[in-house]
Every structure is written in structure tokens, then in C-alpha cells.
Amino acid sequence: MQRPNHEIDPLRLDGRAGSIAEQVFRTLRSSIVTMRLTPATALSEQDIADRLKVSRQPVREAFIKLSEIGMVRVLPQRGTFVVKISAKAVTDARFVREAVECAIARRASEGIAKAATDDLRGIIADQRKAARASDLEEFFVLDEAFHRALAHAAECAYAWKVIEEAKAQMDRVRFLSLPDATPMNHLIVQHQAILDAVAAGKGAAAEEAMQAHLREILKSLPRLAGAFPDMFENDQVLGEAAPKKTARRKAVQ
């Protein structure tokens, strides 16, 4: 497993796509997730501003927001650095994401518009094309689009916003797992199973399919930590595909 360290993409400003600071944030977040900016990379406000052709102020604002979601660490008098991946943060985020997205899948199974179902089928079709072309970044974008579209179809836009803020560390592991640790075709099959259950109105099956999909990361995480030790913090890596059952305590009389 090898991943090159790419340059950050130039920013293409679009007045319809939010403030400059928001666009800088999204550009840097994407560059960190896709390993264009690898863990432990030092970031300079002036350098980023020059490369993105913006002033330092929106870069500073983006750094603050990235720090808040745990993707960079600002050290006074030393600089700003891309944080290493924390296995604990990843498993914590996965736990939250599973709870929310399983609920989204169940709600979606209660009925979504046909146009939304068609859009979801179209996203899966585009994922198949990206997989055939081995376009990892396009596949990852489409993976995000599938989950976002499902949440919006179920009228759970706010729930998706909460997930987006919680899963920053998780996203890097998800991208890093492609295509070796987690084959793209396997993820497509899982997306199809989720959509089939939703379309058939089978809430329990939709929830179960989503749960299985989101637990894939627990299988790939230990392998990736071993393959890319310099990218991970030295914290515990959990490898269980599912939480272990524990005996219930008897209620105190």
C-alpha cells in the first residue's frame, strides 16, 4: 500500500459556493482527507494563501475551523500541523455515525420521493464507473454524495450536518482504505443493499445494511495502521467488527 503526497489543488473561487473562508476550509479539508496534505505536514498561512491566491485572513479562519474538528493542531510559536490519525477518534466517530445513519436509513424506508430514489440509483451507477476507472477521489466524492442524498431524502439534513462535523478523522481512514483494504465493488454492493431495503420499505433490513456498511472501517483500521505507521497516533487500534457483548448488571434492589 503506497500513497503519493500530492500538491494541494488550486482554489477556484465561486461566489455561489459560500464565503472565501468556507471555500478555503473545504479545499484544505479535502486535501487532508485525500492525503494531498499528509499527517504531520506543517502548514503556513502565507504559503497556503499564496497557493490558493487569497489573503491570509480566510486561511486563518479555515485553520481555526480545521482545528475545531480535529484535523490540524495549532501550536503557539511553532506553527500549524496536520494531525496524525487517531484510531480512538475514528472509532468514536464511527459509533456516533452508526447511531445516526441507521436511524436515517430506517426513516428513509418509511417513504422517500421517487426522484430521490432515482438520484441514489444514479449515484451508485456513477460509483461503478469510478471503480472501473480506479478513480479513488471521484469514488470517495460519490460515496459522500450517496450518504448525503439519503439523509436529505429522509428529511434529515441537520443530522447529516452533525455527522459531517464528527467524522473528519474517519474520512481519512475511509479514503486510505481504497482500494486495497476495502474494495470499491464491495462498498457498491453495500450501498445497493441499503437502497434496495429503503425502496422496499424494509426498515429493519435498511438499518442492518447500513450498520454492516459502517462497520467496514473496523476491519480495515488495524491493517492501515500497520501499513502506514507514520500516519497514525500511537493509541489503541480496535479491530473488532462489532462490539463485544457484556453481561448486564442486575438492578440494585
N, C-alpha and C positions, 0 to 999 in steps of 0.2 A: 504494500500500500504506500504510494507516494503521492504527494500533492505539491505542485509548484507554488511558489509565493508570487502572485501576480501583482501588478500595479493597480492602484485604485482607478476606477473608471472616472473619466471627466464628467463633471456635473452639467447636465443640460437643464437650465432653468426654465420653468414653465409657470407662468403666472396663475394658471388654473390648478396647480398641484400643491398649493399651500405656500406658507412663508418660505423665504430662503433658508432660515434656520431649520425648518421642518424637512426641507429637501436635502440639506446637508446631513441632517441626522439620519434620514432614510438611506442615503448613499453610503455613509460610514457604517451603519448597522449592517447593510447588505454586504459591504466589503469585508466586515469582520466575520459574518456568518459563512460566507463563501471562501474564507481563508485567503482573500487577497491581502488582508491585514491579519497576520498570524499572531497567536498568543505571545505575549511579552514584547511585541513591537512597540517602540517608542513613537508617540505621535506629537507633532509640533503644530501649534495653532497656525504659525506663519506658513509652514510647509503645506499644510492641508489647504489653507486659504489660497496659496499660490496655485496649487494643482487644480483646485476647483474653481479658481478665478472668482473668488468672493472676498469680502472683507473678513477680518478676524472675528468680529462680533458674532455672526451666525455660527462660526466654527466653535467659539467658546460656549455658546448656548447648546450646541449639539453635544459637546463634550460633557456638559453638566447632565443632560438627559441620558446619555450613554452610561454615565457613572451611576445614575439613579436606578437603571435597570441591570446593573452589574456587568456591563461589557467592557468598561475601561476603569482604571483606577487613577485618580489624580493625586499625586504625591507632591506636597509643597516643596519648593526649591529643587525638585528633582525632575518633574515632568509628568506627562500623562502616558499611560501604558495600557495596551490591550491585555485584559486579564487572561490568565490561563483558565482552562475549562475545569470547573468544579463538579466532580461526579455527584456530590451531595446536592448541589444546586440543581443539577439536571434531574435527579430522581425526585426531588421536592417539586419541581415544576411539572414533571410528568404526572405526579399524584394529583395535583390541582387540575391539570388539563384533562385527565381522565374523568374526574368527577364532573367537570363542567360539560365536556363534549359528549359524554354518554347521555347526559340529560338532554343535550341539544338533539342528539340522534333520536331519542325516544319522542321528543316533542315533534320533530320533523315527520316522524312516522304517523303522526295524527292527521297529517294532511298538509302538503305544500302545493303551490301552483304548478301546473303542467309546464309552464315556461321555465320555472326554476329547475324542475326535473330534467328538462331538455338541456339546460345550461350545464348541469352537473354531468350529464352524459357526454356533452361536448368537451368538457374539461378532461374527462377520462380518455376520450379519443385522442386529444392533443397530447396527453401524457404518453400514450402508446407511441406516438410519432417521436416524441422527445427521447423515449427509451431506445427506439430503433436507431436514432441518430447519436446516441450516447451523449446527449446534451444535458449534462448534470444540472447546470444552473437553470435552464428552462424547465426541466423536470421539477426542480425544487420550487420554482415560482408557481407552477401549476398545482403542486401538492398543497401549497398555501392557499391557492385560489379555490381548490375543492373544499377545504375545511371552512374557509371564509364564506363561500357561497352557500354551504349547507346551513351555517349559523344564521345568515341573513334570510334564507328561505324559511327558516323556523321562527323568524322574527326575534332572534337572539343576538342582535348586533352588539349590544352592550356586553354581553357575555363574551363575544369574540374579542372585544377590545381588552377585556380583563385578561384573557388568555394571551394575547399578543404581548402584553406588558410582562407577563410572568414567564414566558418561555424563551427568552433571549439565549440563555445558556444551552437550552435544549436544542435550539435550532442549529447551533454549530455542530453538535454531535450528529444530528439528523443529516446534515449535508455531508459531513465527513464519512458517514456510513455508506454513501453512494459511490459506486455500485457494488462494492465488494462485500461489506459486512451485511448490507441489506439490499438484495437485488431489486431493481426497479420494477420488474414484472410482478414480483411478489406483492409490492405495495399497490400496484394497479389492481391486482386480484382482490386485495382487501378493500380498496375503495369501491370496487364494483359490488362486493358483498354488502357493504354499508348501504349503498344506493339501492340495491335490489330489495333489501329489507325495508328501507324507508318507503320506496314506491309501493310495496305490497302491504304497507300499513302494519308491519310486524314490529312493534316497539321493542319487545324483549330481544329479538334477533338483531335489530339495529344497534341496540345498546351493546350486545355481546360482540358484534362485529367491530364496533368502534373500540371497545376495550382491548380486544386482541390486537388491533392495529396499533394502538398507542403503547402497548407493552413490548413492541418490537425493539424499542430502544434499550430495554433492559438486557436484551440478548446481545446487542452489538456493543454496548458501552464497555464491558471489560476487554473485548478484543481491541477496540480502538485505543483504549488507554495503554494497552501493551504495545500496540503498533506505533503510537505517537506519544511516547512518554514526555517529551519536552513541551507538549501542548496542554498537559493536564496538571492540575494541582495534586499534591501528594496527600489526597484524602481518600476515604473509603470508596471503593467501586462496588456497587451492588450488581450481582449477576442473575438474581432470581427473575424468572419470567412472570412470577406472580408472588404476592406477599404470602409469607408463611402463616398458617393458621395457628392461633394461640388459644390455650384453654381459657374459657370465660371464668371470671371470678364470681363466686357466689355472692349474692347480695347480702349485705350486713343486715341482720335482723334487728 
